[in-house]
């Protein structure tokens, strides 16, 4: 999938981000969005929460997470099979931009949360994320 979403363009969605809305969205779409999408969301969330993350990265992350929270975006989330592809492109673009801020500890936190939600999962499903 070619990523045409520029991380800096997602900052305009920052106003749609809130921690409460993020957890609400995750709870409502966990099975539909898929483990790969949720892993990216969690990685970005934990980078956002890290005090060492530069402010410019935090704005991009909040924009990407705000875009994820929105129910109506380029491809509405309810469209079967493709509804989260634009979200995935936005998340991966920002994740690539902030990759140096994704520490082994952040990866471990995200994987632990996936285990909390899904129990044992196939690591192959997320191996190409980072």
N, C-alpha and C positions, 0 to 999 in steps of 0.2 A: 504494500500500500504506500503510495507516494504521499508524503506529508506536505501539504500546501499551506498549512496553518503556521503563521509566523508567531513565535512566542510573544514578541513585543506587542502584537496586535490583540492578544488576549487580555491585556491589562484592562480594557474597557469593560470586561465582565467581572472585574474585581468587586463591584458593588453588589453582585449577586451572591458573593461568598459570605457564609457565616458558618461557624463550626457546627451549630445546631442543625442548620439546613443540610450540611454535608452528611452528618450522621443519619439524618432522616432519609436522605436520598439513597445512601448506601443500604440502609435497612429495607427500603422498598424495592430496590433493583438488584440486590446481590446475586441472585440466581440468574437473572436475565442478562445483566451486563457481563458477567463472566469473571473468572478469577484473574485473568490477565489485566483487565481494565481496573479491577479493584486493587490489584497489587500496585499498579501505577498510581492510583489515587492515594493509597496508603504511603507509598514512598514520598510523593509530593507533600502530603500532609505532615509527615514526620520531618521532612526538610524544612517546611514552613515553621514548625514548632521549635526548631533548633535555633538557639540564640546566635550561633555563629554564622547563620545564613545571611548574606548581604540583603539589604532592603530592596534593591532592584530585582533580585530573584524572588523575594517574597511577593512583590506586586505581580509578577508573571504567574507565580504559583496560585495566588488567590484568583487571578483571572481565569486560569485553566480549571480550577476547582469550581469557580462560579459558573463557567460554561457547562461543566459536568452537571451541576445542580439544576440548571435551567431545563424545564421539561420540553420546551420548544426551541430547537436550534436549527442548524442547517438541515440535518436529517433528524426529524422527530424521533425520540427515543423509543416510541411504541412501534415503529416500523420493524417488522420481523427481519432478523439477520443483518440488517444494515443500520439499525437505529443508533447503535453506539459506535459506529465506525468513525464518525466525525469527532466524537468525544475522545476516542482512542488516538486519533491523529493529533488533537490538541494536547492531550496529556503527554504523548510521546515526544512531541516537539518541545514542550517545556522541560520535560524530564531530561532530554538531551542537552538543553541549554544549561541546566543546573547540575549536570552529572557529577561534577567535582565536589558537590555538597552532599552527595549520597554516600555516607560512610558505611562501613560494615555493620555498625551498630544500628543504623537506620534500616538497612536491609533486614537485619535480624528482627527488629520491632515489627516491620511490615509482615514478615513471614509468620511471626508469632500470632499476629492478629488474624491472618488468614487461617491459621490452625485453630484459633478460638472459634471462628465462624464456620469453617468447613470441616474441621477434623483433619484427618490425614488427607492430603491432596497430592496430586502428581506434580512434582517439581518441573517436569518437562513442559507443563503448561505456561510457566513463567520464565523459563530459562533464557529466552531471547529478549527479555525486557532489559536486563543489565548483566 
